[in-house]
Amino acid sequence: MTLASEDIHKLNKREAFDGMRAYHQSEIFHKKDCIDILKSILTSTLAVYGGIIGLALSEKIQQREALSTAFIILFFTMTAVLGVVWSTNKKIDQDNKRYGKYQDEYKLERLILRLEEDMWERSYISAWFEPKNPNKSGYHYTKVILRCFGWLVIGSACIATMLVWSLF
């Protein structure tokens, strides 16, 4: 390999690593945004149910109106939560695919530059070439966290709806 060719491969390796980092950061930001949106939905939903319950206890709202409002809020909460979690997880999937592409390119550049050979000669396997870990990745757990938090918000709305129901 010529010096110019080696420099090109080093630059491409760096670019691939930067690409991996960018898509990893993108996943982190999507998760944070989704959790912030879900927290806002949870807070708003509980505030509305608190208002319905307060009106019901002070007898300023009829049973039919209270129950209708509670079920409408439950429907909109479920729709919003499922939509936010689904679209965020879809975006995270897309980011993970791009991350994998950059990772493959980065590993290939390490092989081309023979960075691994020195390690292998010393019986060391770098993290980039370790046998695949059968456990789930952080990417998988990110999506599970978002689903669980989404179900927590929906569950809270269901419990609040049942509470309104039990008042009458």
C-alpha positions in Angstrom: 0.0 0.0 0.0 1.4 3.4 -0.9 1.6 6.2 1.5 -1.1 8.2 -0.3 -3.4 5.2 -0.3 -2.8 4.6 3.4 -3.6 8.3 4.1 -6.9 7.9 2.2 -7.8 4.8 4.2 -7.0 6.5 7.5 -9.2 9.4 6.5 -12.0 7.1 5.5 -11.7 5.1 8.7 -12.0 8.4 10.7 -15.0 9.4 8.6 -16.7 6.0 9.2 -16.1 6.4 13.0 -17.5 9.9 13.0 -20.5 8.5 11.1 -21.1 5.9 13.8 -20.8 8.5 16.5 -23.3 10.8 14.7 -25.9 8.1 14.4 -25.4 7.0 18.0 -25.9 10.6 19.1 -29.0 10.8 16.9 -30.5 7.7 18.7 -29.8 9.3 22.1 -31.5 12.5 21.1 -34.5 10.7 19.7 -34.9 8.8 22.9 -34.6 11.9 25.0 -37.2 13.8 22.8 -39.6 10.9 23.0 -39.4 10.7 26.8 -39.9 14.4 27.1 -43.0 14.2 24.9 -44.3 11.2 26.8 -43.7 13.1 30.1 -45.7 16.0 28.7 -48.5 13.7 27.6 -48.6 12.1 31.1 -48.6 15.4 32.9 -51.4 16.8 30.7 -53.5 13.7 30.9 -53.3 13.5 34.6 -54.2 17.2 34.9 -57.2 16.7 32.7 -58.4 13.6 34.7 -57.8 15.5 37.9 -60.1 18.2 36.6 -62.7 15.7 35.6 -62.5 14.0 39.0 -62.7 17.4 40.8 -65.8 18.4 38.8 -67.4 15.0 39.5 -66.7 15.2 43.2 -68.2 18.8 43.4 -71.1 17.6 41.3 -70.5 20.2 38.7 -70.5 17.7 35.8 -73.0 15.0 34.9 -72.1 11.3 34.8 -72.5 11.0 31.0 -70.3 14.1 30.3 -67.6 12.9 32.8 -67.5 9.4 31.4 -67.6 10.6 27.8 -64.7 13.0 28.4 -62.7 10.4 30.3 -63.0 7.9 27.4 -62.2 10.6 24.8 -59.1 11.6 26.7 -58.1 7.9 27.0 -58.5 7.4 23.2 -56.5 10.5 22.4 -53.8 9.6 24.9 -53.5 6.1 23.6 -53.3 7.3 20.0 -50.7 10.0 20.8 -48.5 7.7 22.9 -48.6 4.8 20.4 -47.8 7.2 17.5 -44.9 8.9 19.3 -43.4 5.6 20.4 -43.9 3.9 17.1 -42.4 6.8 15.0 -39.5 7.2 17.4 -38.6 3.5 17.3 -38.9 3.6 13.5 -36.4 6.5 13.4 -34.1 4.7 15.8 -34.2 1.6 13.6 -33.2 3.7 10.6 -30.3 5.3 12.6 -29.2 1.8 13.7 -29.0 0.6 10.1 -26.9 3.5 9.1 -24.7 3.0 12.2 -24.2 -0.6 11.2 -23.1 0.4 7.7 -20.5 2.8 9.0 -19.4 0.2 11.5 -18.8 -2.3 8.8 -16.9 0.2 6.8 -14.8 1.2 9.8 -13.9 -2.5 10.5 -12.9 -3.0 6.9 -10.6 0.0 7.0 -9.0 -1.3 10.1 -8.3 -4.6 8.3 -7.0 -2.8 5.2 -4.7 -0.7 7.4 -3.6 -3.9 9.1 -4.3 -2.4 12.5 -5.6 -5.7 13.8 -2.6 -7.8 12.7 -0.4 -6.3 15.4 -3.0 -7.1 18.0 -3.6 -10.7 16.7 0.1 -11.4 16.9 -0.1 -10.6 20.6 -3.2 -12.9 21.0 -5.4 -9.9 21.5 -8.8 -9.4 19.8 -10.0 -5.8 19.6 -13.5 -4.9 20.6 -14.3 -4.4 16.9 -13.7 -8.1 16.1 -14.8 -9.8 19.3 -17.2 -12.7 18.7 -20.8 -11.3 18.7 -22.3 -11.0 22.1 -25.6 -13.0 22.2 -27.1 -10.5 24.6 -29.4 -7.7 23.4 -27.7 -4.4 22.4 -28.2 -1.0 23.9 -30.2 -0.2 20.8 -32.7 -2.9 21.7 -33.0 -1.7 25.3 -33.6 1.9 24.1 -36.6 0.7 22.2 -37.9 -1.4 25.1 -37.6 1.6 27.5 -39.6 3.8 25.2 -42.3 1.1 24.8 -42.5 0.5 28.6 -42.8 4.2 29.3 -45.5 4.5 26.7 -47.4 1.7 28.3 -47.0 3.4 31.7 -48.6 6.5 30.3 -51.5 4.5 28.7 -51.9 2.5 31.9 -52.1 5.7 34.0 -54.9 7.0 31.6 -56.7 3.7 31.9 -56.6 3.8 35.7 -57.8 7.4 35.7 -60.7 6.4 33.4 -61.6 3.6 35.8 -61.4 6.0 38.7 -63.8 8.4 36.9 -66.1 5.4 36.2 -66.0 4.4 39.9 -67.3 7.8 41.0 -70.7 7.2 39.5 
